[in-house]
Amino acid sequence: MSKKLVLIDGHSILNRAFFGLPDLTNSQGVHTNAVYGFLNIMFKILEEEKPDYLTVAFDVHAPTFRHKMFEEYKGTRKPMADELRQQVPLIKEMLKAMGITIVEKEGYEADDILGTLSVKAEKEGMDVAVISGDRDLLQLATEHVMIRIPKTKKTGTEIENYLADDVVEKYGVTPKEFIDVKALQGDTADNIPGVPGIGEKTAGALIAKYHSIEAVHEDAPNVKPPRASKNIVEFWDQAVMSKELATIITDAPVDYEFKDAQIDGIDSLYTEEAFMMCKRLEFKNLLPRFDVQAPKNNVEENFKVISDKKSLDDIIKRASKKDVAFSIIPGKPGGEDTDGQLSLFEQNDTNDYIALVLVFSEEDIYFIKTGKEITSDYLNKQLEALDANTWISPDLKKNLHLMKAGGFTPDERKKYFDMTVAAYLLNPLLGDYPYDGVAKDYLSIVLSSKKDYLGKLTCEQMIKEDEKKVVDYACYEAYIAWKSKEILESNLKEKGMYELYENIEMPLVFVLYDMEKEGIRADGDKLKEYSRELAVSINKIEKRIYEEAGEEFNINSPKQLGIVLFEKLQLPNEKKTKTGYSTSAEVLDKLAPDHPIVADVLEYRQLSKLKSTYADGLINFIEQDGKIHTTFNQTITATGRLSSTDPNLQNIPIRIELGKLIRKVFLPEQGHLFVDSDYSQIELRVLAHLSDDEKLIAAFKNGQDIHRSTASLVFDTPFDEVTDIQRRNAKAVNFGIVYGISAFGLANDLNIGRKEAQAYIDSYFEKYPKIKAFLDKTVADAKEKGYIKTMFGRIRPIPELSSSNFMQRQFGERVAMNSPIQGTAADIIKIAMIRVHDRLLKENLKSKLILQVHDELLIETAEDEKEYVIELLEEEMHKAADLKVSMEVGTECGYDWYDAH
């Protein structure tokens, strides 16, 4: 049986993959779609071909020139896109990691290398498959050389195959004659000029008849059509040059031995080095191909499982005065006598633990198991004796929920370091900061992930099946936190964010922990009553919609709704697509003012969501203490704003009265009431400060209605004569400017023409020129640096600004305009939270901060502390930042959250 060689046209397949797949970047902003697509094409080919030899050919530069004599002409080729160029060294690195032979030759293109190697292999009796997106290579096809042309699509890769007979069948010419076809028709992609006036069809017909451009030229007077007859003579020199350009060299001086390109099956390519690189590039779908895990690190030899008192005593003694990383592994402890209480750990029915991991040097990495000998009570006493220099955690707030009760003083907080928070500040675009990601990004260590070790099991479940996997995962997590502390701190200082980390984000960890632990009381019976009221309202609206439609249908079905609205009732609509009519909120909002059935559908949707998400959904989150304990996410949003999950208490509806009523189910403890304060127009005030615009600053200082003031300026109307519509439009412009709104967006918001919307924006910038200058400078700086900074030094990268996609760049510009404003406002509310929380704690007040909803703080206040808390809350919110305009605060009180807002 003949040996087989697979030859891959490196740049061609990389280019095909790049344009065949949507843009893909990893968490570090590195473009990877071309590499990912290349590998998928290569793996598909190799699985089909099962070759004995494999080689990838590249141009020395992309593009290079096949012959120096045509350098000037070929130099008119369009340059390679930056996003593609960046991936050329990546694919070469990946191929080398797999042990695949790469061949390049100065002065020769990949085509010439492929032609030379295919001829050489065929002479050796081999079968050859040449993989390329360039049809020029069809001239190489023979009985034993197959040209395979992949087409990359979102649905997968399709491949066209051509042996010599297939070329004749498809094009009516032999592979060698295909060169002459290209010489006549030209090829804009390869900058082969061809002969003007001769297209693909004419070129194919002429060569099928004459077999060469020379024969066509010789019989020019008789050539049809007349234009081809004329041009083959007039542009003969160009035709000769084109044939030269289209001809692939098959005897290039390439230093190549087949034995060097030999592979031992496709599995031999799945090396540890390639696995590590796939992890680095975040090709999660390719990882299952590798029957390897991340290579074992030497540090793993130092993972020690401890279950005896003597070893624990020695560990505690040696760890004193050192930086100690810790991680708590939750689950039911093993052994007997495990009911003692810990001051470090808070033992209860839900927060038991299997083990504590401690790390304080490269050699000192301990998985300390609870059990028969190391009881909870004994571990408590030993830990109390451990005076660590710094306590380091991979995710501190998560561990705090297993630690001693809240109330950490500012001095106590300074003894803690949080790996996740530090990594988040350095790259806030990721949204997730697992130990293996931090190890890769900051320590150049590639590790298996938590999922690799545990799959879908918990530590408690896995430890019964394979204790080593739990030990390795837990020890690596704590070790990476310990190992990365110094470099993360160094990076924070280098980027000017250490003060932000130390003075805002780290104290906030403890504030959020206390808020989560405290929770907010919710009345389950009131929620059920609220759900019943909503059901009645939903039923009424449903019947009204059926009456207006003249039939019953599934209102929740976009397809059925679209047919009723746009076919039966003939409402104006956008063009119908394959999936039907769009019934999105954006489409229906425009129709609602003129069509009652549409307004009713929108209200039906709102009430249905209120019932499912809040009235019914929140009941499941009420715990045994009668409270809901949300989770505040500190490391999710790129701007620095907090988010809330399980459940989301920052998204309680406030736009419609029935939605606001859900706040009535949230109640303070007995003897308490709610005090709720929120910043007034904080983002516009931040904009006034950052832009230093005198008119905007003056309006705030004079205590004017800012939207009425803007309307007066923009519409050239006396302040007292501004209409409600003008004020509404000015409000949309004010907030639109903050979010970098376009004329198109404003036109949609106000339901006006784009020209009118643009006139509003132009007038706004004319009246507030420093705001325009500030926004322009912010975008320009962001384009130059790749990021923006808030007033407090928070960095928000904006990779979209360098995208080749126009829409992405436009989005990046809007982000650049908004992020300094929204990010600064987020920093201010965080500072206010810390100051308020710490005052309440320091002064031993019974009142507690329990919720933050963006610009709003909610305190569960003891009745006898009400007046003092109101004064404290407003004072600390006012003092959170020093702006050129005052930060106005509105405060309400009540015996439920509805009355307090």
Secondary structure as UniProt FT lines:
FT   STRAND          4..9
FT   HELIX           10..20
FT   TURN            27..28
FT   HELIX           33..49
FT   STRAND          53..57
FT   HELIX           68..70
FT   HELIX           71..74
FT   TURN            75..76
FT   HELIX           82..85
FT   TURN            86..87
FT   HELIX           88..97
FT   TURN            98..99
FT   STRAND          101..103
FT   TURN            106..107
FT   HELIX           110..123
FT   TURN            124..125
FT   STRAND          127..131
FT   HELIX           135..140
FT   STRAND          145..153
FT   TURN            154..155
FT   STRAND          156..162
FT   HELIX           164..171
FT   HELIX           175..185
FT   TURN            188..191
FT   TURN            196..197
FT   HELIX           200..210
FT   HELIX           213..218
FT   HELIX           220..222
FT   HELIX           226..234
FT   HELIX           236..246
FT   HELIX           258..261
FT   HELIX           266..269
FT   HELIX           272..281
FT   TURN            284..286
FT   HELIX           287..289
FT   HELIX           298..302
FT   STRAND          303..306
FT   HELIX           309..319
FT   TURN            320..321
FT   STRAND          323..330
FT   STRAND          353..359
FT   STRAND          365..369
FT   HELIX           376..384
FT   STRAND          390..393
FT   HELIX           396..400
FT   TURN            401..402
FT   HELIX           410..413
FT   TURN            414..415
FT   STRAND          416..418
FT   HELIX           419..426
FT   TURN            428..429
FT   HELIX           435..443
FT   HELIX           450..454
FT   TURN            455..456
FT   HELIX           459..465
FT   HELIX           467..494
FT   TURN            495..496
FT   HELIX           498..500
FT   HELIX           501..505
FT   HELIX           506..518
FT   STRAND          520..522
FT   HELIX           524..549
FT   TURN            555..556
FT   HELIX           558..563
FT   HELIX           564..568
FT   TURN            578..579
FT   HELIX           585..591
FT   HELIX           592..594
FT   HELIX           596..609
FT   HELIX           610..616
FT   HELIX           618..621
FT   TURN            624..625
FT   STRAND          627..628
FT   STRAND          631..633
FT   TURN            638..639
FT   STRAND          643..645
FT   HELIX           657..660
FT   HELIX           661..665
FT   STRAND          666..667
FT   TURN            670..671
FT   STRAND          672..679
FT   HELIX           682..691
FT   HELIX           694..701
FT   TURN            702..703
FT   HELIX           706..714
FT   TURN            715..716
FT   HELIX           719..721
FT   HELIX           724..738
FT   TURN            739..740
FT   HELIX           743..750
FT   HELIX           754..767
FT   HELIX           769..785
FT   STRAND          787..789
FT   TURN            791..792
FT   STRAND          795..797
FT   HELIX           799..802
FT   HELIX           806..842
FT   TURN            843..844
FT   STRAND          848..853
FT   TURN            854..855
FT   STRAND          856..862
FT   HELIX           863..865
FT   HELIX           866..878
FT   TURN            879..880
FT   STRAND          889..894
FT   TURN            897..900
//
